[in-house]
């Protein structure tokens, strides 16, 4: 069971380490310039209506993309780098940090 949990955690690090930066940068670019395939085509800004401060932070997908990149992408990439360099102990700590940031 321990090996399966480590394998799943490693898969999630790779998946989130690749998908979160790609989607986060895509969201930010969709807010800054007119892309042929924009994030705005898939997710209208009206989805942010229930959130507080929507007039400040949710006027575009820029801040959501930045949060996705920094909160989900960066900790998983750091976890993969730490695992490659230092081994399991540091990797487990960074996996815990990445998971806690994702929950928060």
PyMOL CGO cylinders between C-alpha atoms (Angstrom):
from pymol import cmd
from pymol.cgo import CYLINDER

trace = [
    CYLINDER, 0.00, 0.00, 0.00, 2.85, 2.39, 0.82, 0.3, 1, 1, 1, 1, 1, 1,
    CYLINDER, 2.85, 2.39, 0.82, 4.35, 1.92, -2.66, 0.3, 1, 1, 1, 1, 1, 1,
    CYLINDER, 4.35, 1.92, -2.66, 0.97, 2.58, -4.29, 0.3, 1, 1, 1, 1, 1, 1,
    CYLINDER, 0.97, 2.58, -4.29, 0.52, 5.80, -2.28, 0.3, 1, 1, 1, 1, 1, 1,
    CYLINDER, 0.52, 5.80, -2.28, 4.00, 7.01, -3.24, 0.3, 1, 1, 1, 1, 1, 1,
    CYLINDER, 4.00, 7.01, -3.24, 3.29, 6.21, -6.89, 0.3, 1, 1, 1, 1, 1, 1,
    CYLINDER, 3.29, 6.21, -6.89, 0.00, 8.09, -6.83, 0.3, 1, 1, 1, 1, 1, 1,
    CYLINDER, 0.00, 8.09, -6.83, 1.62, 11.07, -5.12, 0.3, 1, 1, 1, 1, 1, 1,
    CYLINDER, 1.62, 11.07, -5.12, 4.42, 11.10, -7.69, 0.3, 1, 1, 1, 1, 1, 1,
    CYLINDER, 4.42, 11.10, -7.69, 1.84, 10.96, -10.51, 0.3, 1, 1, 1, 1, 1, 1,
    CYLINDER, 1.84, 10.96, -10.51, -0.05, 13.90, -8.99, 0.3, 1, 1, 1, 1, 1, 1,
    CYLINDER, -0.05, 13.90, -8.99, 3.19, 15.88, -8.70, 0.3, 1, 1, 1, 1, 1, 1,
    CYLINDER, 3.19, 15.88, -8.70, 3.89, 15.34, -12.39, 0.3, 1, 1, 1, 1, 1, 1,
    CYLINDER, 3.89, 15.34, -12.39, 0.30, 15.99, -13.47, 0.3, 1, 1, 1, 1, 1, 1,
    CYLINDER, 0.30, 15.99, -13.47, -0.10, 19.18, -11.40, 0.3, 1, 1, 1, 1, 1, 1,
    CYLINDER, -0.10, 19.18, -11.40, 3.46, 20.27, -12.18, 0.3, 1, 1, 1, 1, 1, 1,
    CYLINDER, 3.46, 20.27, -12.18, 2.67, 20.22, -15.90, 0.3, 1, 1, 1, 1, 1, 1,
    CYLINDER, 2.67, 20.22, -15.90, -1.05, 21.06, -16.12, 0.3, 1, 1, 1, 1, 1, 1,
    CYLINDER, -1.05, 21.06, -16.12, -1.20, 23.90, -13.58, 0.3, 1, 1, 1, 1, 1, 1,
    CYLINDER, -1.20, 23.90, -13.58, 1.53, 26.07, -15.15, 0.3, 1, 1, 1, 1, 1, 1,
    CYLINDER, 1.53, 26.07, -15.15, 0.22, 25.48, -18.68, 0.3, 1, 1, 1, 1, 1, 1,
    CYLINDER, 0.22, 25.48, -18.68, -3.38, 26.33, -17.73, 0.3, 1, 1, 1, 1, 1, 1,
    CYLINDER, -3.38, 26.33, -17.73, -2.32, 29.19, -15.42, 0.3, 1, 1, 1, 1, 1, 1,
    CYLINDER, -2.32, 29.19, -15.42, -0.21, 30.85, -18.10, 0.3, 1, 1, 1, 1, 1, 1,
    CYLINDER, -0.21, 30.85, -18.10, -2.98, 30.28, -20.63, 0.3, 1, 1, 1, 1, 1, 1,
    CYLINDER, -2.98, 30.28, -20.63, -5.50, 31.94, -18.31, 0.3, 1, 1, 1, 1, 1, 1,
    CYLINDER, -5.50, 31.94, -18.31, -3.20, 34.92, -17.75, 0.3, 1, 1, 1, 1, 1, 1,
    CYLINDER, -3.20, 34.92, -17.75, -2.50, 35.30, -21.48, 0.3, 1, 1, 1, 1, 1, 1,
    CYLINDER, -2.50, 35.30, -21.48, -6.24, 35.11, -22.20, 0.3, 1, 1, 1, 1, 1, 1,
    CYLINDER, -6.24, 35.11, -22.20, -6.70, 38.07, -19.88, 0.3, 1, 1, 1, 1, 1, 1,
    CYLINDER, -6.70, 38.07, -19.88, -3.86, 40.10, -21.40, 0.3, 1, 1, 1, 1, 1, 1,
    CYLINDER, -3.86, 40.10, -21.40, -4.25, 39.52, -25.13, 0.3, 1, 1, 1, 1, 1, 1,
    CYLINDER, -4.25, 39.52, -25.13, -6.70, 38.18, -27.67, 0.3, 1, 1, 1, 1, 1, 1,
    CYLINDER, -6.70, 38.18, -27.67, -5.90, 34.50, -28.27, 0.3, 1, 1, 1, 1, 1, 1,
    CYLINDER, -5.90, 34.50, -28.27, -7.50, 32.36, -31.01, 0.3, 1, 1, 1, 1, 1, 1,
    CYLINDER, -7.50, 32.36, -31.01, -8.52, 29.84, -28.35, 0.3, 1, 1, 1, 1, 1, 1,
    CYLINDER, -8.52, 29.84, -28.35, -9.11, 31.87, -25.22, 0.3, 1, 1, 1, 1, 1, 1,
    CYLINDER, -9.11, 31.87, -25.22, -9.92, 30.75, -21.71, 0.3, 1, 1, 1, 1, 1, 1,
    CYLINDER, -9.92, 30.75, -21.71, -12.85, 33.20, -21.87, 0.3, 1, 1, 1, 1, 1, 1,
    CYLINDER, -12.85, 33.20, -21.87, -14.49, 30.96, -24.49, 0.3, 1, 1, 1, 1, 1, 1,
    CYLINDER, -14.49, 30.96, -24.49, -14.67, 28.08, -22.01, 0.3, 1, 1, 1, 1, 1, 1,
    CYLINDER, -14.67, 28.08, -22.01, -15.32, 29.82, -18.74, 0.3, 1, 1, 1, 1, 1, 1,
    CYLINDER, -15.32, 29.82, -18.74, -17.25, 33.10, -18.76, 0.3, 1, 1, 1, 1, 1, 1,
    CYLINDER, -17.25, 33.10, -18.76, -16.42, 35.71, -16.14, 0.3, 1, 1, 1, 1, 1, 1,
    CYLINDER, -16.42, 35.71, -16.14, -19.92, 35.38, -14.71, 0.3, 1, 1, 1, 1, 1, 1,
    CYLINDER, -19.92, 35.38, -14.71, -18.71, 32.24, -12.92, 0.3, 1, 1, 1, 1, 1, 1,
    CYLINDER, -18.71, 32.24, -12.92, -16.95, 34.56, -10.45, 0.3, 1, 1, 1, 1, 1, 1,
    CYLINDER, -16.95, 34.56, -10.45, -20.14, 36.44, -9.49, 0.3, 1, 1, 1, 1, 1, 1,
    CYLINDER, -20.14, 36.44, -9.49, -20.62, 34.73, -6.07, 0.3, 1, 1, 1, 1, 1, 1,
    CYLINDER, -20.62, 34.73, -6.07, -17.08, 35.60, -4.89, 0.3, 1, 1, 1, 1, 1, 1,
    CYLINDER, -17.08, 35.60, -4.89, -16.33, 38.60, -2.69, 0.3, 1, 1, 1, 1, 1, 1,
    CYLINDER, -16.33, 38.60, -2.69, -14.12, 41.31, -4.24, 0.3, 1, 1, 1, 1, 1, 1,
    CYLINDER, -14.12, 41.31, -4.24, -15.12, 40.14, -7.72, 0.3, 1, 1, 1, 1, 1, 1,
    CYLINDER, -15.12, 40.14, -7.72, -14.92, 43.74, -8.97, 0.3, 1, 1, 1, 1, 1, 1,
    CYLINDER, -14.92, 43.74, -8.97, -11.25, 43.86, -7.93, 0.3, 1, 1, 1, 1, 1, 1,
    CYLINDER, -11.25, 43.86, -7.93, -9.76, 40.41, -8.54, 0.3, 1, 1, 1, 1, 1, 1,
    CYLINDER, -9.76, 40.41, -8.54, -12.18, 38.78, -10.96, 0.3, 1, 1, 1, 1, 1, 1,
    CYLINDER, -12.18, 38.78, -10.96, -12.50, 41.26, -13.80, 0.3, 1, 1, 1, 1, 1, 1,
    CYLINDER, -12.50, 41.26, -13.80, -10.46, 38.83, -15.91, 0.3, 1, 1, 1, 1, 1, 1,
    CYLINDER, -10.46, 38.83, -15.91, -8.88, 35.39, -15.55, 0.3, 1, 1, 1, 1, 1, 1,
    CYLINDER, -8.88, 35.39, -15.55, -5.45, 36.88, -14.80, 0.3, 1, 1, 1, 1, 1, 1,
    CYLINDER, -5.45, 36.88, -14.80, -5.52, 36.56, -11.00, 0.3, 1, 1, 1, 1, 1, 1,
    CYLINDER, -5.52, 36.56, -11.00, -7.08, 33.09, -11.13, 0.3, 1, 1, 1, 1, 1, 1,
    CYLINDER, -7.08, 33.09, -11.13, -4.35, 31.96, -13.54, 0.3, 1, 1, 1, 1, 1, 1,
    CYLINDER, -4.35, 31.96, -13.54, -1.64, 33.42, -11.33, 0.3, 1, 1, 1, 1, 1, 1,
    CYLINDER, -1.64, 33.42, -11.33, -3.09, 31.68, -8.28, 0.3, 1, 1, 1, 1, 1, 1,
    CYLINDER, -3.09, 31.68, -8.28, -3.26, 28.38, -10.19, 0.3, 1, 1, 1, 1, 1, 1,
    CYLINDER, -3.26, 28.38, -10.19, 0.35, 28.74, -11.23, 0.3, 1, 1, 1, 1, 1, 1,
    CYLINDER, 0.35, 28.74, -11.23, 1.71, 29.75, -7.81, 0.3, 1, 1, 1, 1, 1, 1,
    CYLINDER, 1.71, 29.75, -7.81, -0.48, 27.66, -5.51, 0.3, 1, 1, 1, 1, 1, 1,
    CYLINDER, -0.48, 27.66, -5.51, -0.74, 24.45, -7.49, 0.3, 1, 1, 1, 1, 1, 1,
    CYLINDER, -0.74, 24.45, -7.49, 2.06, 24.42, -10.06, 0.3, 1, 1, 1, 1, 1, 1,
    CYLINDER, 2.06, 24.42, -10.06, 5.12, 25.73, -8.24, 0.3, 1, 1, 1, 1, 1, 1,
    CYLINDER, 5.12, 25.73, -8.24, 4.91, 23.55, -5.08, 0.3, 1, 1, 1, 1, 1, 1,
    CYLINDER, 4.91, 23.55, -5.08, 4.53, 20.40, -7.18, 0.3, 1, 1, 1, 1, 1, 1,
    CYLINDER, 4.53, 20.40, -7.18, 7.49, 21.33, -9.38, 0.3, 1, 1, 1, 1, 1, 1,
    CYLINDER, 7.49, 21.33, -9.38, 9.57, 22.04, -6.26, 0.3, 1, 1, 1, 1, 1, 1,
    CYLINDER, 9.57, 22.04, -6.26, 8.50, 18.67, -4.82, 0.3, 1, 1, 1, 1, 1, 1,
    CYLINDER, 8.50, 18.67, -4.82, 9.74, 16.91, -7.96, 0.3, 1, 1, 1, 1, 1, 1,
    CYLINDER, 9.74, 16.91, -7.96, 13.06, 18.78, -7.86, 0.3, 1, 1, 1, 1, 1, 1,
    CYLINDER, 13.06, 18.78, -7.86, 13.55, 18.01, -4.17, 0.3, 1, 1, 1, 1, 1, 1,
    CYLINDER, 13.55, 18.01, -4.17, 12.77, 14.34, -4.78, 0.3, 1, 1, 1, 1, 1, 1,
    CYLINDER, 12.77, 14.34, -4.78, 15.32, 14.19, -7.56, 0.3, 1, 1, 1, 1, 1, 1,
    CYLINDER, 15.32, 14.19, -7.56, 18.07, 15.89, -5.52, 0.3, 1, 1, 1, 1, 1, 1,
    CYLINDER, 18.07, 15.89, -5.52, 17.51, 15.02, -1.87, 0.3, 1, 1, 1, 1, 1, 1,
    CYLINDER, 17.51, 15.02, -1.87, 15.40, 11.90, -1.74, 0.3, 1, 1, 1, 1, 1, 1,
    CYLINDER, 15.40, 11.90, -1.74, 12.23, 10.95, 0.03, 0.3, 1, 1, 1, 1, 1, 1,
    CYLINDER, 12.23, 10.95, 0.03, 12.17, 13.00, 3.24, 0.3, 1, 1, 1, 1, 1, 1,
    CYLINDER, 12.17, 13.00, 3.24, 12.15, 16.41, 1.59, 0.3, 1, 1, 1, 1, 1, 1,
    CYLINDER, 12.15, 16.41, 1.59, 9.79, 15.17, -1.10, 0.3, 1, 1, 1, 1, 1, 1,
    CYLINDER, 9.79, 15.17, -1.10, 7.20, 14.06, 1.46, 0.3, 1, 1, 1, 1, 1, 1,
    CYLINDER, 7.20, 14.06, 1.46, 7.40, 17.47, 3.14, 0.3, 1, 1, 1, 1, 1, 1,
    CYLINDER, 7.40, 17.47, 3.14, 6.86, 19.31, -0.15, 0.3, 1, 1, 1, 1, 1, 1,
    CYLINDER, 6.86, 19.31, -0.15, 4.01, 16.98, -1.09, 0.3, 1, 1, 1, 1, 1, 1,
    CYLINDER, 4.01, 16.98, -1.09, 2.37, 17.86, 2.21, 0.3, 1, 1, 1, 1, 1, 1,
    CYLINDER, 2.37, 17.86, 2.21, 2.88, 21.58, 1.56, 0.3, 1, 1, 1, 1, 1, 1,
    CYLINDER, 2.88, 21.58, 1.56, 1.49, 21.26, -1.98, 0.3, 1, 1, 1, 1, 1, 1,
    CYLINDER, 1.49, 21.26, -1.98, -1.56, 19.38, -0.70, 0.3, 1, 1, 1, 1, 1, 1,
    CYLINDER, -1.56, 19.38, -0.70, -2.20, 21.84, 2.08, 0.3, 1, 1, 1, 1, 1, 1,
    CYLINDER, -2.20, 21.84, 2.08, -1.97, 24.81, -0.31, 0.3, 1, 1, 1, 1, 1, 1,
    CYLINDER, -1.97, 24.81, -0.31, -4.37, 23.10, -2.66, 0.3, 1, 1, 1, 1, 1, 1,
    CYLINDER, -4.37, 23.10, -2.66, -6.90, 22.53, 0.12, 0.3, 1, 1, 1, 1, 1, 1,
    CYLINDER, -6.90, 22.53, 0.12, -6.60, 26.11, 1.41, 0.3, 1, 1, 1, 1, 1, 1,
]
cmd.load_cgo(trace, "trace")
